[in-house]
Amino acid sequence: MRLLAWIPRGLSLRRVAAIAMAMGFVLSAALARAEETTAFPYQGVERHYLLHLPPGRTGPVPLVIALHGLNETVESLRHSWTLDAVADRDGFAMVYPEGLTGRWAYADTRPVGLPDGQGLVDDFGFIGALLDKMVADHVADPARVYVAGVSNGALMAWTLACRMPERLAGVAALISGMIERQAQQCHPARLVPLLVLAGTDDLSQDYDGAMGENYRLMSVPETLEFWRHLRGCRTLNWRQLPAHEADDPTAAVRVDWGECSDASPQRFWRMEGAGHSLPSFAPLNERQKQRRHGGRSQAIETAEELWRFFSTP
């Protein structure tokens, strides 16, 4: 009751939730100031990551590897969703590795050069080595390791789903489909639980696909069909969630595939009318209110849906 005592009379529960979310952002910012980026040598280069541990941890816990977007800082990623707060509440760890030059080397046709010019970045190996360290340091429960990537980080997440499935308990690829080269080279030894989220008005990582120099970005539906075919799914079920904010022009549609030959789930959050951003209940800033290229949806809370999917047996 003490928590509710300060709420003004007549304030809606929806607005209370928004205020609580904003308070969560303030808490996350304070935690960010208290944590430091750690150097990790790989390929003769100092790579960096930030580790966020839940309070009261006494041994290995579930671990989410969070992969940032193109030229996005770790702090920007942390503030664009509320996973740190969810991790503190539910007792899992977050690790935020940094890509060299602000991007991930997710395909051989999209290479990233080492700083000395004497080779190419091996981000697949780097993330594997970082995971080895998290397990050796008794941070991560090796049976409960998850990957969540955003935009350019989602492209890296697709590669990990293809090449490292035996080490992962779930993958979330957010606001980007695969490139064609990834699909051509994707022959996973097993299929991991897969969560995909994308906005239909995304013009940065085009929802409908795009052509670039030496690559083709597959559309989100084409990407989903690639994984549906691997699973052998024969049906799908969908439902649209009711609006969370009355003035939000976007809508959230949840799609789940069924009658699959493989038991691992595949879920898709189709954000109708949303753009290249992670949905959140948090109030929109002035730039987001302009809703260019669809803007940010307030239809779901990305962090909550990610962890709900990952933590469901």
Protein Blocks (a to p, Z undefined) as FASTA:
>chain_A
ZZmmmpcghiafklmmmmmmmmmmmmmmmmmmmpccddddeehiacdddddddehiabdc
ddddddddehiafklmmmmpcklmmmmmnopacdddddehhiacfbfklccddfklpacc
dfklmmmmmmmmmmmnomacfklccdddehjlmmmmmmmmmmmmmmpgbdcdehiacdfk
lmmmgccfbdcdddddddfklcklgfkbpadehiacddfklmmmmmmmmnopabdcdddd
ddfblklmbdcdddddehifbfbdcdddddehiacddddfbdcdfklmnopghiaafkbc
fklmmmmmmmpZZ
